[in-house]
Amino acid sequence: MTFPVGDLFLILPELLVITAACIVLVLDPVLRPSDKDGLVWLSLGTLAICMGLTASQMRAPVEAFNGLVIIDMYGAFWKLLLYFVTGLTILLSHSYLKEERLYFGEYYGFVLLALAGMMVMVSAADLLTIYLGSELMSLALYVMAGLKRSEPRSLEASAKYFVLGAFSSGILLYGISLLYGATGSTRLPAIATAIAGQSLDDPLLLFATILLAVGFGFKLAVVPFHMWTPDVYEGAPTSVTAFMAVASKAASFGAFLRVFIEGLGGLKANWSAIFLLICLATLVLGNVVALVQTNIKRMLAYSSIAHAGYALIGVVAAGRLENSSGLASVLLYLALYTFMTFGAFAVAAMLRKDGMEGDEIEDFTGLSKRHPVAALLMLIFMVSLAGIPPTAGFIGKFYVFMSAVEAGMPWLAVIALIFAAVSAYYYLRVVMVMYMREPSDATDRAPQLVMSPAFSIVLACTAAGVVIFGIYPNPVVQLAMQAVSTLR
């Protein structure tokens, strides 16, 4: 198999990210802790260059490496979102690691390696290429989850994530092998041609589709494949948790949609029924279990499960609609979800008590008096996650609910609306603790919260996104519509 050298220029952003990751990993052992700030600027500079390159690739689809990779608007949408999230993660981690006295420069290398895997996932047009990107992402995240080597919770999170992740990867690979047996190819266009006009009456095709749904279900953290999420989110460092909750979910949805729309689009009448059941189970469990959580990271973990359920509404609608509004609502929802979820984790990372994280919701008691700005920002993020206007969260829910109505499923929109009202309880509980409770003596004696410049940039970007796109969402809506128009 040969390919033109020009194909390397099409994947130049991926090559730059991997090169930067290798440079970080090589330089880390020879740099003093005080000099490792340079690794942060190297990483951020690489992201800025890649953002410009990817923006220039937002054009008609172009295949590379004999159809293994496709460069199109759809992939560019996800890559731009991933660059943004990765940049915020690096900034958040810069302050967070110093607060925790963790001088692991290789951390930034693993962040970039995870990003490279995500970029491969969203641009791949071959199932095995998607699988390789997924494994690169996952292996880096396994290491990052266990970054706090001295804390049993962090090591437990890493071990659980690794074991369950390996199990799900095996299922995904088995599904790919069965689909290859049924269609004779692992490339999405060839798969689409082979199954045109077929249904899931073929047992081999049925099992392959189910196994693919299970494998991606783990990456998306949907019910009943969500078991790892609360423990891993709680045990991992907060900056890593934020990265997993946003970037990993976005990349997984990007690959998932490409596989089921471009490869298995001929079976959408069948798989939409499967995802409808998963969607309903995810909405119910995610929101109900979040009600009883007392740990902020576990609460946000179940919240992220519930939000995956809301995004699946658009997927279900896409299986019944001839137009692209259902798919566009998924892209829009996940883009807006980025701002509010990452911002909430960033505020949680600010809470320190003698160098330890303030993970409990009770640690937010009286935050409005101790740090009014942090409390106001958390209020904005909680209100947006609850879907209350005029925030980005409301816009995201509005579009996915409307896609369900357009698909002839107003009852699904009603159910989702009911559980959105349920979610308001546990989100607004955080607001109540911050504004309606007096700080305790122990809270008064806690160290003064300090918002570093890096934290300020992260919180300003996320809060601005929540407010601006809640009032004027048209730029993101148009970008999402253009992105899905290139899916075949």
PEMOJO-V493522 format. One record per pair of residues at least 6 apart in sequence whose ideal C-beta (glycine too) atoms are under 7 Angstrom apart, sorted by sequence separation. I is the first residue (numbers start at 1). J is the second residue. D is the distance in Angstrom with one decimal. If there is no record, write none. Layout:
I	J	D
I	J	D
This chain:
97	103	7.0
124	130	4.4
148	154	3.7
149	155	6.8
180	186	5.3
185	191	5.8
200	206	4.4
293	299	4.0
351	357	6.7
352	358	6.6
387	393	4.7
388	394	6.1
404	410	7.0
8	15	6.9
63	70	5.4
64	71	6.3
97	104	6.9
147	154	6.5
183	190	6.8
198	205	6.6
218	225	4.5
264	271	6.3
351	358	3.1
367	374	6.1
368	375	4.0
384	391	3.7
386	393	6.7
387	394	5.1
469	476	5.7
146	154	5.4
183	191	4.8
217	225	3.9
221	229	4.6
233	241	4.8
236	244	7.0
318	326	3.4
367	375	4.3
383	391	5.7
384	392	5.5
385	393	5.6
404	412	4.5
405	413	5.4
61	70	5.5
62	71	4.7
120	129	6.5
121	130	5.6
124	133	6.0
145	154	6.9
146	155	5.3
185	194	6.7
200	209	6.4
290	299	5.4
293	302	6.3
317	326	3.5
318	327	4.7
384	393	3.7
404	413	4.3
61	71	7.0
97	107	6.8
176	186	6.3
184	194	6.4
195	205	6.7
387	397	4.3
28	39	6.8
61	72	3.8
146	157	6.8
183	194	3.7
214	225	6.5
260	271	6.1
27	39	6.6
120	132	6.7
121	133	3.9
145	157	4.8
146	158	2.9
179	191	6.6
183	195	6.2
233	245	6.8
290	302	3.7
314	326	4.9
351	363	5.3
401	413	4.2
120	133	3.1
121	134	5.7
145	158	4.3
289	302	5.0
290	303	5.6
314	327	6.6
57	71	5.3
93	107	6.5
24	39	5.1
58	73	5.3
118	133	7.0
314	329	4.0
315	330	6.0
401	416	6.2
117	133	4.7
120	136	6.8
121	137	6.8
142	158	5.8
145	161	5.2
286	302	5.2
290	306	6.6
314	330	3.8
401	417	6.7
117	134	6.7
24	42	6.6
58	76	4.6
90	108	6.2
23	42	6.7
24	43	6.7
57	76	5.6
117	136	3.2
118	137	5.3
142	161	5.6
286	305	3.7
287	306	4.8
311	330	5.2
314	333	6.5
116	136	6.2
117	137	3.3
141	161	7.0
142	162	4.6
182	202	6.5
285	305	7.0
286	306	3.1
90	111	6.3
20	42	6.2
54	76	5.2
89	111	6.1
182	204	4.5
311	333	5.1
20	43	6.3
113	136	6.4
114	137	5.0
117	140	6.7
142	165	6.6
181	204	6.1
182	205	4.8
282	305	6.1
283	306	6.2
286	309	5.8
310	333	6.4
311	334	6.0
397	420	6.1
282	306	6.8
350	374	5.9
54	79	4.8
55	80	7.0
86	111	6.2
20	46	4.0
54	80	5.9
114	140	3.8
178	204	5.9
182	208	5.8
282	308	5.9
283	309	3.9
113	140	4.4
114	141	5.7
138	165	5.1
282	309	3.3
347	374	5.7
221	249	6.9
17	46	6.2
51	80	6.4
86	115	4.9
178	207	5.7
179	208	4.0
220	249	6.5
16	46	5.7
110	140	4.5
178	208	3.8
279	309	5.4
282	312	6.5
307	337	5.6
347	377	5.8
138	169	6.9
347	378	4.6
51	83	4.8
220	252	5.2
16	49	6.3
17	50	6.2
50	83	6.0
82	115	6.0
110	143	5.5
175	208	5.2
178	211	6.5
179	212	6.9
219	252	3.7
220	253	6.4
279	312	3.9
387	420	5.0
16	50	5.6
110	144	5.3
135	169	6.4
278	312	6.4
279	313	6.0
343	377	6.6
344	378	6.8
347	381	6.9
47	83	5.0
82	118	5.3
175	211	3.0
216	252	6.5
220	256	6.5
13	50	4.1
82	119	6.7
107	144	6.8
174	211	5.6
175	212	4.1
275	312	5.7
279	316	5.7
304	341	6.6
344	381	4.3
386	423	5.8
343	381	4.5
386	424	4.4
47	86	6.0
13	53	4.9
47	87	5.1
79	119	5.6
107	147	6.4
171	211	5.5
172	212	6.7
175	215	5.7
216	256	4.5
275	315	5.4
276	316	4.9
12	53	5.8
13	54	5.4
131	172	6.4
275	316	5.3
340	381	4.9
344	385	6.8
386	427	4.3
131	173	6.2
385	427	5.3
386	428	6.7
44	87	6.0
79	122	6.4
104	147	6.4
171	214	5.1
172	215	2.7
78	122	4.0
171	215	4.8
272	316	5.2
300	344	6.1
340	384	4.1
102	147	6.6
131	176	6.3
300	345	6.7
340	385	5.1
382	427	4.4
44	90	6.0
382	428	6.6
43	90	5.3
75	122	4.9
168	215	5.5
212	259	6.7
272	319	2.5
75	123	4.0
128	176	6.7
271	319	6.5
272	320	6.0
382	430	5.3
127	176	4.6
382	431	5.4
40	90	6.0
168	218	3.5
269	319	6.6
268	319	4.1
297	348	6.7
10	62	6.4
71	123	6.5
127	179	6.9
296	348	5.2
340	392	6.3
378	430	6.7
379	431	5.4
11	64	6.4
70	123	6.3
339	392	5.8
340	393	5.6
10	64	4.4
40	94	5.1
69	123	5.3
164	218	7.0
69	124	6.0
70	125	4.3
209	264	6.5
223	278	6.6
245	300	7.0
249	304	6.8
68	124	6.8
69	125	6.4
222	278	5.4
241	297	6.1
336	392	4.0
378	434	6.4
7	64	4.1
68	125	6.5
224	281	6.7
261	318	7.0
336	393	6.7
7	65	5.4
11	69	6.3
67	125	5.8
68	126	4.7
128	186	5.1
209	267	6.5
223	281	4.2
253	311	6.5
127	186	4.3
223	282	4.4
245	304	4.9
249	308	6.8
336	395	6.2
337	396	6.4
375	434	4.7
69	129	6.7
126	186	5.4
222	282	4.6
336	396	4.2
375	435	6.8
10	71	5.0
68	129	5.0
126	187	4.9
213	274	5.9
217	278	6.7
234	295	6.0
3	65	5.0
125	187	6.3
126	188	6.9
209	271	5.9
223	285	4.8
297	359	5.6
299	361	6.9
3	66	5.8
125	188	5.1
164	227	6.9
234	297	4.8
296	359	5.8
333	396	4.1
125	189	7.0
164	228	4.5
233	297	5.2
234	298	5.2
295	359	5.3
296	360	6.8
332	396	6.2
1	66	5.9
43	108	4.8
233	298	6.7
295	360	5.9
296	361	5.3
13	79	6.8
39	105	4.9
261	327	6.8
294	360	6.0
333	399	6.7
364	430	5.9
368	434	5.1
36	103	6.4
161	228	5.8
200	267	6.3
233	300	6.9
234	301	7.0
294	361	5.7
332	399	5.4
333	400	5.4
367	434	4.3
368	435	4.8
40	108	6.5
160	228	5.7
198	266	6.6
199	267	6.8
230	298	4.8
233	301	3.8
361	429	6.9
365	433	5.4
36	105	4.2
39	108	5.1
43	112	6.1
195	264	6.9
197	266	6.9
361	430	6.0
364	433	4.9
370	439	6.3
33	103	4.1
188	258	6.9
192	262	6.3
196	266	5.1
200	270	4.5
257	327	6.5
329	399	4.2
364	434	5.0
369	439	6.1
160	231	5.6
161	232	4.7
188	259	6.7
192	263	5.6
195	266	4.9
199	270	6.0
230	301	4.4
329	400	4.6
362	433	6.8
366	437	5.9
160	232	6.1
191	263	4.4
195	267	6.3
229	301	4.9
230	302	6.5
361	433	6.0
365	437	4.8
366	438	5.7
192	265	6.0
257	330	6.7
366	439	3.1
392	465	6.4
31	105	6.3
157	231	6.1
188	262	4.5
192	266	6.2
329	403	4.4
365	439	5.9
392	466	4.7
395	469	6.5
157	232	4.5
188	263	3.8
229	304	6.9
365	440	6.4
374	449	6.2
391	466	5.4
395	470	5.9
229	305	6.0
391	467	7.0
394	470	6.3
28	105	3.6
253	330	6.7
326	403	4.4
366	443	5.8
374	451	6.8
392	469	4.4
28	106	4.7
157	235	2.8
325	403	5.4
365	443	5.7
371	449	4.4
373	451	6.9
392	470	4.5
395	473	4.6
156	235	5.5
157	236	4.9
226	305	5.0
370	449	6.3
391	470	4.0
390	470	4.8
24	105	6.6
25	106	5.5
28	109	7.0
153	234	6.8
154	235	5.2
253	334	5.8
325	406	6.1
326	407	6.5
390	471	5.5
24	106	6.9
153	235	4.0
154	236	6.4
223	305	6.8
303	385	6.3
377	459	5.3
384	466	4.7
154	237	6.9
221	304	6.4
222	305	6.9
380	463	5.5
24	108	5.1
25	109	4.1
221	305	5.5
250	334	5.3
24	109	3.8
134	219	6.8
321	406	6.2
381	466	6.7
222	308	4.9
314	400	4.7
317	403	3.9
321	407	5.2
377	463	5.4
380	466	5.6
384	470	7.0
145	232	5.9
221	308	5.8
222	309	6.8
310	397	6.3
313	400	4.6
317	404	5.3
320	407	4.1
380	467	6.9
21	109	4.6
24	112	6.7
220	308	5.2
250	338	6.9
320	408	6.7
148	237	5.9
311	400	6.9
314	403	5.1
317	406	6.7
147	237	5.2
222	312	6.7
310	400	5.7
313	403	6.8
317	407	3.9
21	112	3.7
145	236	4.2
313	404	5.2
20	112	5.5
21	113	4.7
246	338	5.1
147	240	6.4
353	446	5.0
354	447	6.9
17	112	5.3
21	116	6.7
145	240	5.9
246	341	5.6
352	447	6.0
144	240	4.6
245	341	5.5
246	342	5.2
17	115	5.6
18	116	4.9
17	116	4.6
313	412	6.3
350	449	5.7
242	342	5.2
245	345	6.7
350	451	6.7
14	116	5.7
17	119	6.7
141	244	6.1
242	345	3.6
313	416	5.9
241	345	6.0
242	346	6.7
14	119	5.1
350	455	6.2
13	119	6.6
14	120	6.4
310	416	6.3
141	248	6.5
238	345	5.8
346	455	6.6
238	348	5.8
239	349	6.3
137	248	6.7
238	349	4.1
346	458	5.0
346	459	5.6
137	251	6.5
343	459	6.2
346	462	6.6
306	423	6.3
238	357	6.3
343	462	3.3
67	187	5.6
342	462	5.4
343	463	6.0
134	255	7.0
339	462	4.7
343	466	6.8
130	255	5.0
339	465	3.5
340	466	5.4
299	426	6.0
339	466	4.9
118	247	6.3
122	251	5.9
130	259	6.8
121	251	5.0
111	243	7.0
122	254	3.8
127	259	7.0
283	415	6.9
287	419	4.6
118	251	3.5
121	254	6.4
122	255	6.1
283	416	6.1
336	469	5.9
121	255	4.1
291	425	6.2
284	419	6.9
287	422	4.9
291	426	5.3
283	419	4.9
287	423	5.1
290	426	5.0
336	476	6.9
96	237	6.9
335	476	5.4
96	238	6.5
96	239	4.6
332	476	5.9
332	477	5.9
335	480	6.9
93	239	4.2
92	239	4.8
332	480	4.4
331	480	4.0
89	239	6.1
92	242	6.6
328	480	4.5
331	483	5.9
89	242	6.5
328	481	4.9
331	484	6.4
89	243	4.5
328	484	5.0
324	481	6.9
327	484	4.3
85	243	7.0
324	484	4.5
327	487	6.9
85	246	5.1
86	247	6.4
324	485	6.2
85	247	4.4
82	247	5.6
82	250	6.4
81	250	5.7
82	251	6.4
78	250	6.3
78	251	6.7
78	254	4.1
262	487	5.9
261	487	5.3
262	488	5.5
258	487	7.0
85	338	5.9
96	349	5.3
99	352	6.3
77	331	6.3
81	335	5.8
88	342	5.8
92	346	5.6
81	338	6.4
85	342	6.6
92	349	6.4
95	452	4.4
95	454	4.4
94	454	4.9
95	455	5.3
92	454	6.8
91	454	4.5
91	457	5.7
92	458	5.1
91	458	5.2
88	458	5.1
88	461	6.5
77	479	6.2
77	480	6.9
77	483	3.8
73	482	5.5
74	483	4.8
73	483	4.8
74	484	6.5
74	486	5.0
73	486	4.5
74	487	5.6
72	486	4.3
61	486	5.4
